């Protein structure tokens, strides 16, 4: 039987093959990342490393790195949410993004980055982050969905016997035989282009939704011919369907997700940022570490300890339960001969996580973005750590998620929040940056002020980004002003610049279509934009799939 660790490492390249049993049918040792990227349809050379968005900013050299790390341990441990919102309190946060955006962000992150460097080795490439291997392409090309394509990742696909040119994704079945789960081998390991897609139930179900979207598109000549720009010379039906799915996903990232999570001041500049990058497209684009190790980790604070409802039968659901309902964590009981299918009643109803009409009173809202992390996520237990932590032999893994994030950023030589804020303010005059008193005010004051740790005017970048979001004020009609509903200007700039850069750097993205900017999504409702595109896409998949029954019940 292939071990989960070996499967994880091989699947990151999209080149391992597994049958529905446990037999490996391809070896990653004989495949290169470049060949896999080529088979997945990515054009041009792949960028395997990372970059620095602010290469001229050098972090202060601490008098004692050991003291700094002690301070980071204390700070990370203190970033614990002692009073999470009670179930049913969503009416107090009427403008918070629906909770689905938390997991859409995780889905997007898994499309852009995968760094397997153990924390103990995080400082090895600090001087040259280009040496850090990124096992994902730095584009919105859904390589975590498509893997290496039907040729190099055949374990993801089924051939339609009636129409051999149409490769469809395999869909796993629930305990009642409903096609609504990730496909799995006999050990319960999900067959995906990236095993992280099975980290929690909501993310896994979102992956299933995209599998179904591809199958819907490739089964419809109408959808594949809805725009003259979908078919290029020599394209197979699979390549056309893949382009349709990718472009709609890219549109959602740009016009729904990004506009939802950035602050108003940066949202107004997104179009200009995109135009500027099209004039001077990024060359040899790589994901910046300021994004991967700091800014885009804001989503950790949006995770809730409990969710009101994931379906009309499953209510008051804990995060721990959502983590356990995966092949990686608990679907397969010890000693079982084959995987236990996902219980049918645990299928996710998307109108609990996105504002799909008709709306339901049970919709979950994301936690506010702040310097507090939900307890279950803050301190993962040993079974969860073993499954998803890359480590070296004999290494003691740090169980605190915030501590790991803070240590990784420090060891990689990230500049401070103050340094980055000053540079962003230089690039975008007029934005608000935090004053020292605003940063240190709050429950972490004693740690941030302690001269031994050196955090005065030298705030860890990830913490700064969470703090400015915590203080980002939003006026809401008929309600008191609210905070933490979006990123602040510095975090918004880093996330927006990276995402738009990834979109423009990919010459096969919709922004380089001959029809752009005239091209609009052709799938029903997806062109709606902020707060609607992802909801409408999920509604489309659900309406075409009779497995999504009973999700309209209150």
Secondary structure, DSSP 4 states (H G I P E B T S, - for coil): ---HHHHHHHHTTT--EE-SSS-EEE-GGG--HHHHHHHTT--SPPP-SEE-TTTT------S-HHHHHHHHHHHHHH-B-SSPPPTT-GGG-TTSPBTHHHHHHHHHHHHH------GGGTTTTTT-GGGS---S-SSSS-HHHHTTHHHH-GGGEEE-TTSTT-EEE--EE-TTS-EEE--B-TT--B-SSSGGGGSSHHHHHHHHHHHHHHHHHHT-HHHHTSSTTS--TT--HHHHHHHHHHHHHHHHIIIIIHHHHS-HHHHTTHHHHHHHHHHT--SS--EEHHHHTTGGGGGGGG--SEEEESSSS-EEEEHHHHHHSSTTTTSS-TT-SSPPPPPGGGPPPGGGTS-PSSP-TT--BPPP-SS-B-HHHHB--HHHHHHH----TTPPPP-BHHHHHHHHHHHTTPPPHHHHHHHHHHHSTT-----HHHHH-STTHHHHH-TTTT-TT---HHHHHHHHHHT-EE--TTS--EESSS--HHHHHHHHHHHHHHHHH-TTSGGGSTTTTT----STTGGG-TTTHHHHHHHHHHHT-TTSTTTT--
